[in-house]
Amino acid sequence: MKIRSCEIKSFGKLCDKTVCPGDGITVIHGRNESGKSTLCAFIKYVLYGFPGRGSRDERNNEKLRYTPWNGLKCAGALLLEDNSHDLYRVERKSDGKTSKGVILNSGGSECYEGFDAGDVFYGIDASAFEKSSFVGQDDIEPDDMKDLGTSLENIVFGSDEEEHTLEEAKKDLTGQRNKLYNKMRGTGRIFELESAIEELRAKRIAQSENNGRLNTSEYAAEETEKKLAVTDKRLEALYREDENISAYKAAELLGKIELAHAKMTGSEKIYGDIVKRCSVNGFVPDRGYIDTLTRAHSAYMLSIPEAANAEKELELLTSEYSSVIAGIHESGGFDASIETDNTQTSQVLEKARELHTKAKKLNRLGILFFCLIVTIPIAVVMFVLSSKKKKELSELLGKYGFKDISELEGFCKKYDELYPSLEGMRENISKTRNIAALKADEREKSRESLVGILAKAGFSIPEDEASFMVHIRDSLIPAMSEDVAELERTYGEYVKDKNSYEALISVSDMEKLRELASKKSDQPPQRPKEEVDRAIKYDEGAKALLSKKLNDLKIEITRLRAITEDPADIENKIYELEKELSEARLNCEALEFAMEFLDKAASEIRSDVFPSISQRAGELFSKFTGGKYRSLFFDKDFALKFLMEGETETRKAGFLSAGTYDAAYIALRVALAEHLCKNKPTLIFDDSFAKIDDERLGNILSVLYKLSDEYQIMILSCHDREARMLGDKCKVITLDED
C-alpha cells in the first residue's frame, strides 16, 4: 500500500499544500518549522484521526497542537494505491469535538464505512502504527535506556508502550481480583458483602427494642408542636400590633416630610418669580455682574477725559510746529506742501539737480548730432528728451513754489540751518501722537468691555451716550443692586427650606415609609411600643426553648428510625446484597480466567513471535553497523542484548552508544512493521538519523534502498545529508517555510 499524494487543506501551519511521494525512497527536506513533522502528523490524522487524549499541554495533545493556525478546522485527504494498483481516496475533517474519516474507491463510492483507513489497509491500530512503521523524531530517546524487549512485548501484545506495560496489565488484573476477593488477607468486596449480610440478619432480630422508644418520642414531638403553634399564633398577633405602631409613626413622619416639601416648593416659587422679574432675555444679574459693570463703567468714564487731553496736547504741538514751518515758508517763498508730503528738502534738491543735469546733457547731444546733419533725426530725439526733462524739472519746482533751481538751493541752505530744532519738535509730536493713540485705544477697549457687559443684560449704548452713562451710575446700578439683594434673600430662604426637606428624606426610605404607613389599621395603638417589645421578647424566648426541644426530639426520632428498620426493608437489603455478592463472585472468576489467558498469550508470543522479530532485527542491525554487531536477541528474562562480530559474550543494549542504540531501535521498528502489517506499509522516518554518523547512515540508507523495492519509504530531515548520500536513488521534495 503506497501513498500517492497528501492533500493538506488545513492542518497546523500547513494550508492548501499537496505532497506527492515517489514509489521508492522520498526524501522530504526542509528547515526547522517548515512543516515536516506536521506532514507526518497529518498522515496519521487521515489514517486514524486524533488520539483520544485530553491533556491541556499542546506537546501531548495532537488535536490542540495541530489545530490550523488560520482558524479553520483540520481537513485533508490521502490518495492510496494497493498492490493491485487500485486507488482509494481517504478524506478526513474535524467537526466540532470529533473527526470523520471517509474511504472512497476509484469510482468515488464510499466503502469500509465506520472503519479507519489504517485498520483497513494495514491491519493495525493507531498505537501499533505509531510504534512500527512510523518512527517519529520524539520516539528515540537516547537518555532513556529502557528495556527495548519489554517495549516490544507490549507493542506486539497491544499494551501501551509508554503508560501501561504487560506486567502492569497483569498487576492491574490482580489488583482488581484482590479488590473483590483476597484469600491471603481476608479482604475484598466479597468478604464485605458476606459480613454485611450476616449483620443484617442479626439486626433483624434486635429491632423490636427500639420501637417503644420511637413511639414515645413521636408522641412528645406532637405535643411540643402544638405548644409551638400556640406560641406562634400569639407572636403573630404581637408582630401585627408592633407593625401597627411602626405604621402610625411612619405616617406621622410622612406628614412632616410633606409639610417640609410644601414649604420648599413655596420658597422655590417665590424665588422663581423674582428671577423672572429681574431677568432680561434669560439673564439674571448677580453680585459679581454688578461689580463687573461698576468697574467697567468707571474705567470707561475715566478713559474719556484722558484720551481728550492727549488729543488736545497733540493739536497744540502740531499747531506750534506748523507755525514754525509757515515762518520758514514765508521767508523763503517755499510752498508748505513739501512738509505735507513728509518729503525731506534734500530729497527734493537731489531730484531737481538730477533733472537739470540730464536736460543739459541731452541738449548738448542734440546739438552735436544736429551739426553732423546725417544724425539729425537722432538730434531731434535728443532735443525732445531734453525738453521732457526740463518740463519735469519745472513741474517739480512749481509744486513747491520755486522759479528755478537756484531758489531751491537757497531755501535748502536756510532749511538745513533750522532742521535740528524742527527735528526735536517732530520727535515730541510723534511721542505725543503715540500717547494719544494709546489713550484712544484704551478708551475704545473700555467702551467695548462696557458694551459687552451691558449686552448680557439686554442693554445697548444710545446716541446720547453721556446721559446714558449718568443713568447707569445713578439709576441702573442701584436698581440692579436692590434686585440682587432680593434674589439673595429669597434664594437663602429657598436653600434653608430645601436643606430641611432633604435632611428629612436623607434618613428615610420613602418607598418603605409609604409601604409601612399603608399598613396602619383603623384602630390606633392601645399600648406603648416598649410594652409590646417586652411581650415579643418573652414569647420569642419561649418559642426558642420549644423549638430546641422539638429539634432534640426530631434528632432522637431520626436516630431511632435510623436504627429501627422495618423487617421487610431489611429483607430487601439482604436480597440486594446477596444479588451483588453473586455478581462479584462471577466477576472474580472472570478476572482469574483473564489472568490465566494473559499469561498463556504472553508465553506464546515470547516463544513464537519474538524469535522471528529478533532474527529479522538482528539481520538489519548487522547491516546497519557494517557487520560490527552480529545479532540482536532477548534472554530468558526478556532483556534485549547484542553480540559483536568475533565475540562470544553478549551485552545488554544499555552499553550501546546513542547512535548505535538508535540504529538498534530502528531495526526493531522495521522488523515489527514487517511482522504486524498485513499489507506492506509506508515506512516513515521523521528526523530519525540525527545522532547516527555518516558511515553508519550510509549503511542504513543502503538497506532502506533495497527495501524500497517492496516498501514505499519517506525520510523527513532538516539536513540535506540523506538526499546527498542517496543521490538519484531517491525523489527529493523541499518544504519551504511560508
Secondary structure, 3 states (H helix, E strand, C coil): CEEEEEEEEEECCEEEEEECCCCCEEEEEECCCCCHHHHHHHHHHHHHCCCCCCCCCHHHCHHHHCCCCCCCCCEEEEEEECCCCCEEEEEEEEECCEEEEEEECCCCCEECCCCCHHHHHCCCCHHHHHCCCEECCCCCCCCCCCCHHHHHHHHHHCCECCCECHHHHHHHHHHHHHHHCECCCCECHHHHHHHHHHHHHHHHHHCHHHHHHHHHHHHHHHHHHHHHHHHHHHHHHHHHHHHHHHHHHHHHHHHHHHHHHHHHHHHHHHHHHHHHHHCECCECCCHHHHHHHHHHHHHHHHHHHHHHHHHHHHHHHHHHHHHHHHHHHHHHCCCCHHHHCCCCHHHHHHHHHHHHHHHHHHHHHHHHHHHCCCCHHHHHHHHHHHHHHHHHHHHHHHHCCCCCHHHHHHHHHHHHHHHHHHHHHHHHHHHHHHHHHHHHHHHHHHHHHHHHHHHHCCCCCCCCHHHHHHHHHHHHHHHHHHHHHHHHHHHHHHHHHHHHHHHHHHCCCHHHHHHHHCCCCCCCCCCCHHHHHHHHHHHHHHHHHHHHHHHHHHHHHHHHHHHCCCHHHHHHHHHHHHHHHHHHHHHHHHHHHHHHHHHHHHHHHHHHHHHHHHHHHHHHHHHHCCCCEEEEEECCCCCEEEEECCCCCCEEHHHCCHHHHHHHHHHHHHHHHHHHCCCCCCEEEECCCCCCCHHHHHHHHHHHHHHCCCCCEEEEECCCHHHHHHHHHEEEEEECCC
